[in-house]
Amino acid sequence: MRQTRMTGVLAGLFFAVAAGNAVPAGAAEIRVLSAGAVKAAVVDLAKDFERDTGHTVRFTFATVGVLQKKIADGETADLFIHQISEILAVKGVTLAGPLPRELQKVSVYSAGVAARASAPEAATRFLAFLQTPSSQAKFKQVSLDYTE
């Protein structure tokens, strides 16, 4: 079975979402929309942040599709944590940048032709096509080009 690897920055990212959230003097409530993959880390970190600053952090964890719908339906948030490749497609957000390198998590996407594929030759050709420079340029365009 032939495999290729496409790597992307699929790490928690910080995004400013839906401007217009006024911050009152003193302690604020920070509304965060986030991928569930980072829940274990950010919930504990938020507790430390709350203790240190007096601010509170309220999370909504969901898939990117659910989060996109919430934003499209007018839900606002102060922060959005998700994968760069998933967020770039969402209208109404501004990429602020990735988390620091030491916090990054990289997912490796692999592809292989199934042993019982109905069209193995065509699948193999498509897999080879995904490795061409023009295909790689498209992966880069949607931030699936991360390398260490």
C-alpha positions, 0 to 999 in steps of 0.5 A: 500500500502506497502512502503519502503524508500531508502535514498541517498545523492542527494545533490550538490557535488563538483567533479574535472573533466577532468584534464588538465585545465590550470589556468592562473595567475590572474583571471580565468574562472571556467567552471562548469557542474551541475545538474539543481536542484542547479541552484537557489543557485549556480548562486547567490553564483557564483556572490558573488564569482566573485565579491569577487575574480575577477574570473568568473564562467560559468555554464552548467546545464543539467541532469546527462545523458547529462553531462555524454555524454558531458564528454564522448565526451571530454568536460572538466570542472573545477568543477562538482556539482551533486549527489554522486550517479549519479557521481560515475558512471561517468568515468573520475571524482574524487569525492572530497567530499560532500558539508558541512552538512548544505548545504546538500539536502537529497531526500527520495525515496519511493516505493509502489505497485500500486493499479492496479498493474498487479502483486501485489504479485510479486511487494510486494516481490520485494519491500521486497527484496529491504529491505534485507541486501544484497540489502541495501549493494548495495544501500550503494555501489552506495551512496544511504545510507545517514542518518542524 
